[in-house]
């Protein structure tokens, strides 16, 4: 992925990498701070902004895309996998609502984050605006946690 971003300015590398599912802030903040030698503050802001860009689109379009995928032979398996993956994460979000969604997004571990959180929220038919706000708040919290972990990791190097 780093090679794909090589022609971009550093801030754009961080921004784009934060939008990528699975990577999100867990990659973009250490990449910006340790790899590109950007400041923590700038890297944090760019990473949070990049990570939340997909949220409104996921909330708006993923349910219809999944319905189509699950009915279309070549994509049925992938569609079912994404749907089942999302629904397997629904318990805490369903139980605690938008606060649960925020905390789910805030946990900087694989399988959590904006992409998965918004997928689950959309599958649960949660309100678009409140879900996007919860994702923004959760991503902001995750960014703080990842920044702290990155600074601890940098001290260990």
Secondary structure, DSSP 8 states (H G I E B T S, - for coil): -TTTTTTS-HHHHHHHHHHSTTTHHHHHHHIIIIIS---HHHHHHHHHHHHHHHHHHHHHHHHHHHHHHHHSGGGHHHHHHHHHHHHHTHHHHHHHHHHHHHHHHHS-STT-SHHHHHHHHHHTT--HHHHHHHHHHHHHHHHHHHHHHHHHHHHH-
